[in-house]
Amino acid sequence: MSVKRLHIGPRLSQVAIHGDTVYTAGIVADDTNVDVAGQTGQILDKIDQYLKEAGTDKTKIVSTTIWLADIKDFAGMNSVWDQWVPKGNTPPRACVESKLATPAYKVEIRVIAAR
């Protein structure tokens, strides 16, 4: 079975599609001058875009991993997540505190979805 990749860069692809499963890379915000809620909103917008390009949507997410640079931002991130996540289709999720690639990133999110 082949693998289709979207948004291919020199280091990583943002999306890989294998069969009926869609995997995203860890997605971060483009504008890091905003708070965790602002960064989370940017990331979720990107995830919506990537899933649409892959032929699926957020109702079909089967797994989510969220990394927060500071766990104190949990409520701020959730304030945006809770508005975005589809009621009745909330995916399994892990959320942990972790050092991210640069201190400017407050949150990083990765999803796996079915098509």
KOLBAKE-944495 format. One record per residue: residue number from 0; residue in one letter; y, x, z of N, C-alpha, C in turn. Coordinates in pm, whole numbers, always signed. Last residue first. Example, Ala and Ser with C-alpha at 12.3 -4.5 7.8 and 13.67 -1.06 7.14 Angstrom:
REM KOLBAKE-944495
dokol;drense;n_Y;n_X;n_Z;ca_Y;ca_X;ca_Z;c_Y;c_X;c_Z
1;S;-225;+1285;+708;-106;+1367;+714;+3;+1290;+787
0;A;-569;+1319;+780;-450;+1230;+780;-330;+1320;+780
END
This chain:
REM KOLBAKE-944495
dokol;drense;n_Y;n_X;n_Z;ca_Y;ca_X;ca_Z;c_Y;c_X;c_Z
114;R;+810;-1039;+719;+876;-1102;+603;+811;-1234;+574
113;A;+890;-932;+1056;+795;-978;+953;+876;-1034;+836
112;A;+1053;-642;+1194;+1048;-784;+1158;+938;-810;+1056
111;I;+1190;-442;+1439;+1077;-457;+1347;+1065;-606;+1321
110;V;+1494;-266;+1516;+1409;-385;+1513;+1294;-366;+1416
109;R;+1710;-91;+1737;+1609;-85;+1630;+1527;-212;+1634
108;I;+2029;+18;+1841;+1928;-89;+1836;+1838;-69;+1715
107;E;+2242;+170;+2075;+2165;+187;+1952;+2053;+83;+1956
106;V;+2558;+224;+2231;+2436;+144;+2215;+2372;+177;+2079
105;K;+2765;+399;+2234;+2735;+331;+2360;+2602;+256;+2354
104;Y;+2863;+701;+2097;+2775;+586;+2082;+2743;+529;+2219
103;A;+3001;+922;+2185;+3079;+809;+2134;+2993;+683;+2116
102;P;+2818;+1122;+2247;+2873;+1042;+2357;+2955;+921;+2310
101;T;+2544;+1111;+2017;+2679;+1157;+2049;+2735;+1069;+2160
100;A;+2282;+1016;+2042;+2311;+1134;+1960;+2449;+1193;+1984
99;L;+2238;+924;+2392;+2235;+898;+2249;+2285;+1021;+2175
98;K;+2036;+907;+2674;+2141;+982;+2606;+2127;+956;+2457
97;S;+1960;+578;+2792;+1919;+702;+2728;+2043;+775;+2676
96;E;+1819;+293;+2939;+1930;+387;+2938;+1880;+519;+2880
95;V;+1663;+26;+2751;+1662;+138;+2845;+1790;+218;+2835
94;C;+1487;-254;+2672;+1623;-202;+2682;+1624;-95;+2790
93;A;+1277;-432;+2453;+1288;-331;+2557;+1431;-281;+2555
92;R;+1151;-753;+2365;+1260;-655;+2366;+1243;-557;+2481
91;P;+1034;-1011;+2152;+1007;-916;+2260;+1111;-804;+2251
90;P;+1296;-1237;+2031;+1185;-1142;+2014;+1153;-1068;+2144
89;T;+1351;-1580;+2022;+1389;-1454;+2086;+1271;-1358;+2081
88;N;+1354;-1828;+1904;+1291;-1717;+1831;+1332;-1583;+1891
87;G;+1494;-2001;+2060;+1359;-2040;+2022;+1285;-1934;+1944
86;K;+1797;-1890;+1921;+1731;-1967;+2027;+1594;-2015;+1977
85;P;+1846;-1573;+1788;+1819;-1713;+1758;+1741;-1782;+1871
84;V;+2112;-1371;+1908;+1967;-1392;+1900;+1938;-1541;+1879
83;W;+2392;-1386;+1950;+2335;-1354;+1818;+2189;-1394;+1805
82;Q;+2449;-1432;+2212;+2512;-1520;+2113;+2447;-1504;+1976
81;D;+2311;-1223;+2333;+2273;-1360;+2365;+2334;-1461;+2268
80;W;+2452;-994;+2235;+2312;-1019;+2198;+2276;-1166;+2217
79;V;+2693;-1016;+2377;+2692;-1029;+2231;+2551;-1063;+2183
78;S;+2613;-988;+2637;+2708;-1094;+2606;+2715;-1119;+2456
77;N;+2454;-758;+2639;+2388;-889;+2639;+2484;-1004;+2606
76;M;+2657;-564;+2657;+2572;-570;+2538;+2508;-708;+2528
75;G;+2753;-628;+2914;+2842;-631;+2798;+2765;-640;+2667
74;A;+2524;-584;+3074;+2584;-719;+3065;+2674;-731;+2942
73;F;+2482;-302;+3032;+2379;-402;+3003;+2439;-542;+2983
72;D;+2639;-93;+3107;+2685;-172;+2993;+2587;-283;+2954
71;K;+2500;+47;+3291;+2606;-40;+3343;+2663;-128;+3232
70;I;+2348;+222;+3151;+2287;+92;+3183;+2388;-4;+3244
69;D;+2477;+398;+2891;+2499;+371;+3034;+2447;+232;+3064
68;A;+2372;+399;+2641;+2413;+528;+2697;+2434;+516;+2848
67;L;+2088;+209;+2567;+2225;+209;+2617;+2256;+347;+2674
66;W;+1877;+98;+2318;+1912;+211;+2402;+2059;+200;+2440
65;I;+1637;-139;+2244;+1780;-115;+2265;+1796;+2;+2360
64;T;+1407;-264;+2019;+1431;-161;+2119;+1581;-136;+2124
63;T;+1210;-544;+1937;+1343;-483;+1942;+1344;-376;+2050
62;S;+989;-726;+1729;+1008;-626;+1834;+1147;-566;+1822
61;V;+994;-920;+1538;+877;-919;+1627;+890;-816;+1740
60;I;+1209;-1137;+1372;+1199;-1010;+1446;+1081;-1020;+1543
59;K;+1261;-1369;+1239;+1128;-1310;+1219;+1114;-1172;+1285
58;T;+1517;-1441;+1266;+1418;-1531;+1326;+1277;-1474;+1317
57;K;+1666;-1259;+1117;+1646;-1233;+1260;+1548;-1328;+1328
56;D;+1488;-1229;+800;+1604;-1256;+884;+1567;-1241;+1031
55;T;+1410;-1094;+472;+1376;-1160;+597;+1502;-1189;+675
54;G;+1450;-915;+260;+1384;-1043;+236;+1340;-1116;+361
53;A;+1599;-693;+288;+1453;-674;+291;+1377;-804;+273
52;E;+1854;-792;+300;+1818;-709;+185;+1667;-690;+175
51;K;+1832;-913;+554;+1852;-996;+434;+1811;-918;+309
50;L;+1812;-685;+715;+1701;-779;+709;+1712;-869;+586
49;Y;+2066;-570;+671;+1944;-498;+633;+1825;-593;+621
48;Q;+2237;-771;+778;+2248;-728;+638;+2118;-662;+592
47;D;+2154;-782;+1048;+2149;-902;+963;+2149;-864;+816
46;I;+2218;-516;+1117;+2079;-561;+1119;+2063;-686;+1035
45;K;+2498;-525;+1098;+2420;-438;+1008;+2274;-482;+1002
44;D;+2549;-704;+1307;+2591;-738;+1170;+2513;-654;+1068
43;L;+2458;-550;+1518;+2386;-673;+1485;+2424;-724;+1347
42;I;+2652;-346;+1516;+2511;-314;+1493;+2434;-440;+1450
41;Q;+2886;-484;+1580;+2875;-411;+1453;+2729;-386;+1417
40;G;+2816;-579;+1837;+2845;-671;+1728;+2833;-606;+1592
39;T;+2797;-336;+1977;+2679;-421;+1962;+2700;-519;+1847
38;Q;+3063;-249;+1972;+2960;-171;+1903;+2835;-256;+1879
37;G;+3179;-452;+2129;+3222;-430;+1991;+3119;-353;+1911
36;A;+3044;-409;+2371;+3032;-539;+2303;+3072;-525;+2156
35;V;+3125;-148;+2436;+2984;-174;+2406;+2966;-308;+2335
34;D;+3446;-100;+2265;+3357;-103;+2381;+3214;-139;+2339
33;V;+3546;+125;+1997;+3541;-4;+2064;+3442;+2;+2180
32;N;+3529;+350;+1851;+3647;+337;+1935;+3652;+205;+2010
31;T;+3331;+372;+1667;+3294;+402;+1806;+3413;+394;+1900
30;D;+3237;+212;+1399;+3361;+232;+1474;+3326;+249;+1621
29;D;+2965;+193;+1339;+3050;+280;+1258;+3180;+312;+1331
28;A;+2692;+193;+1573;+2818;+140;+1522;+2889;+242;+1435
27;V;+2344;+236;+1480;+2460;+259;+1566;+2585;+204;+1498
26;I;+1999;+176;+1480;+2127;+147;+1418;+2238;+167;+1521
25;G;+1705;+336;+1417;+1798;+304;+1524;+1936;+291;+1462
24;A;+1573;+179;+1120;+1601;+297;+1202;+1678;+249;+1325
23;T;+1355;-102;+1092;+1485;-38;+1079;+1485;+91;+1160
22;Y;+1090;-233;+904;+1128;-146;+1015;+1269;-95;+991
21;V;+899;-506;+816;+1026;-437;+793;+1062;-360;+920
20;T;+598;-606;+665;+666;-561;+786;+788;-478;+748
19;D;+424;-667;+464;+512;-773;+511;+584;-737;+640
18;G;+424;-351;+327;+359;-482;+325;+459;-589;+364
17;H;+687;-200;+458;+545;-172;+432;+472;-304;+440
16;I;+1002;-75;+433;+924;-198;+418;+783;-158;+379
15;A;+1261;+66;+618;+1135;+89;+547;+1058;-43;+548
14;V;+1603;+156;+642;+1501;+51;+641;+1378;+101;+566
13;Q;+1749;+386;+641;+1786;+284;+740;+1679;+176;+751
12;S;+1598;+705;+629;+1625;+577;+563;+1659;+477;+671
11;L;+1728;+1035;+693;+1650;+916;+726;+1687;+801;+635
10;R;+1852;+1256;+575;+1776;+1273;+698;+1684;+1156;+728
9;P;+1978;+1174;+341;+1909;+1303;+342;+1821;+1325;+466
8;G;+1896;+821;+304;+1986;+933;+324;+1909;+1063;+326
7;I;+1864;+504;+169;+1800;+633;+187;+1906;+742;+199
6;H;+1864;+216;+173;+1970;+298;+232;+1915;+436;+271
5;L;+1515;+149;+195;+1650;+107;+162;+1750;+195;+236
4;R;+1187;+192;+61;+1292;+235;+153;+1427;+189;+102
3;K;+856;+82;+61;+987;+73;-4;+1092;+109;+100
2;V;+535;+201;+27;+646;+186;+120;+775;+183;+38
1;S;+220;+56;-83;+339;+139;-95;+441;+109;+15
0;M;-117;+85;+0;+0;+0;+0;+124;+89;+0
END
